[in-house]
Amino acid sequence: MTGWPDRQDLRGWTALLDERGELGTVTTRISPERDVAAVLEHCDGNRAVWFTDVDDSPFPLVGNTVHHREHLALAVGCPVAETAERFGAVLGATRPCRTVAADDAPILAHRLAADEPLHALPLTLQHDEDAGRYITSGLVVAKDPESDRVNLSINRLLVAGGRELRALVLPGRLRRILDSAERREQALQVAIVIGVDPLLTMASQSPADATIDDFEVASALRAEPLPVVRPAHLPVPVPADAQILLECRFRPGERAPEGPFGEYPRTYGPGGPAPVLDVEAGWHRDDAVGQTILSGGREHFLVGGIPREARLLAALRRALPNVAAVRLTEGGSCRMHAVVGLRSPRQGDAVTASMATFRAVPLVKLVTVVDDDVDVFRDEEVEWAVATRMQADRDLLVVPNARGSSLDPSAGEDNSTAKMGIDATIPRGGAARHGRITVTPSDEAALRGYLAEAGAAP
Ligand SMILES: Cc1cc2nc3c(=O)[nH]c(=O)nc-3n(C[C@H](O)[C@H](O)[C@H](O)COP(=O)(O)O)c2cc1C
């Protein structure tokens, strides 16, 4: 049961958030330079915000459309603890999209000004030291020449003036596609799609595997196949119900300064020479709404986190038969810290789980392995397991000089990092000493009465 079967696009999703009391509206005119981000940062973890009147733009803007783990479970239509599993399952069982004619595609309803396609868009400057206004939620749609399948990625895109964008393209599938085009001296054509629902955003974070069609991942997660349209001048389809489309072309081999920009570790990602692309045309639907993802906010963490959890779960299951649960924690930006729950762990399982995690998700620096009586989704329980079941001289694994992230400010100059595994499972043979304290009331029915009198939920 998804809760939003009739209109699985951004407006349908925000209508659902509104029904749940999780959407605020700001009607007072607001600047997209820092003020929108300041509101979103304040509301992160608590509500999405719709801005109806953004300076210099005819379009409204929405942000924080995913601000809790529960939202991705709701979008997928499953319990929170099963979201990663469900995402992983569709990677192996994708579903074709439904192609619609250009005349029936809302996204092609109106053309953006041919001379200045970016000018009217509500694009934010987020953090104090960011290099400028960025497209922060755009899905870059590229055809993978290895397989002719569609790759989606979110890349921060600096608006460098006029029609020019500059993209941070870290190692991954888009980088491979771009490198391959540049080797052939070809100008890679891509679409940038702004304003999509959480299933499409999550599908953009699928593994960098050339055989996967990321639209078909989104299609399989939905109640109905994803409607796509093939615009006349593009080699890729785009979601017919998305809000804004930019038709773009990379300048082969060209690099220009981009960054700094506030990143997922909640520190600034350094600037550097970045690929340059030109916006050749733009389109939008009737009543289009812009979308911004607060970089370093819950939405950034979670939409990237669940697909990584799916990859982690699959890798751990290959290594161990007794994996009960995994989580990449919000405190570690859903990238750097993992918790793994094991059923009846045997000697050595915690080390195996840690090593398999480092391998499956290279950004992870800390793995805490717990027994399955610990709820991996509750930080306090995980910390309690560390406090009561772990001894540092016995249960700590440190792996020096591993590969780290260029965005981690604590990584070495060559992006090297140390990895840490904590075995917070009950020591073998120690079960008796680790029994949890319990309180049993003399009469359950009486307890419910006392709780009602005390005004406490039963
Ligand atoms: C909000 C958000 C912003 C992101 N920004 C970037 C970015 O600027 N550069 C980048 O390489 N990856 C970025 N990522 C991660 C990629 O989108 C993600 O790893 C994707 O799966 C990579 O795609 P690829 O391997 O298909 O190229 C971002 C992810 C999210 C959720």
The ligand as an ORCA input file, in Angstrom:
! r2SCAN-3c Opt
* xyz 0 1
  C      21.581     15.249     -3.613
  C      22.722     14.500     -4.245
  C      23.777     15.212     -4.806
  C      24.826     14.532     -5.415
  N      25.840     15.250     -5.980
  C      26.815     14.608     -6.667
  C      27.815     15.336     -7.384
  O      27.851     16.563     -7.351
  N      28.732     14.629     -8.083
  C      28.727     13.266     -8.128
  O      29.566     12.681     -8.803
  N      27.813     12.551     -7.432
  C      26.857     13.195     -6.735
  N      25.899     12.480     -6.068
  C      25.955     11.018     -6.074
  C      25.533     10.444     -7.392
  O      24.351     11.039     -7.887
  C      25.313      8.931     -7.235
  O      26.465      8.351     -6.712
  C      24.953      8.292     -8.497
  O      24.503      6.976     -8.294
  C      26.207      8.284     -9.345
  O      25.875      7.982    -10.492
  P      26.745      7.232    -11.578
  O      27.616      6.194    -10.966
  O      25.593      6.681    -12.290
  O      27.489      8.313    -12.288
  C      24.841     13.133     -5.437
  C      23.793     12.418     -4.854
  C      22.733     13.096     -4.268
  C      21.599     12.315     -3.675
*
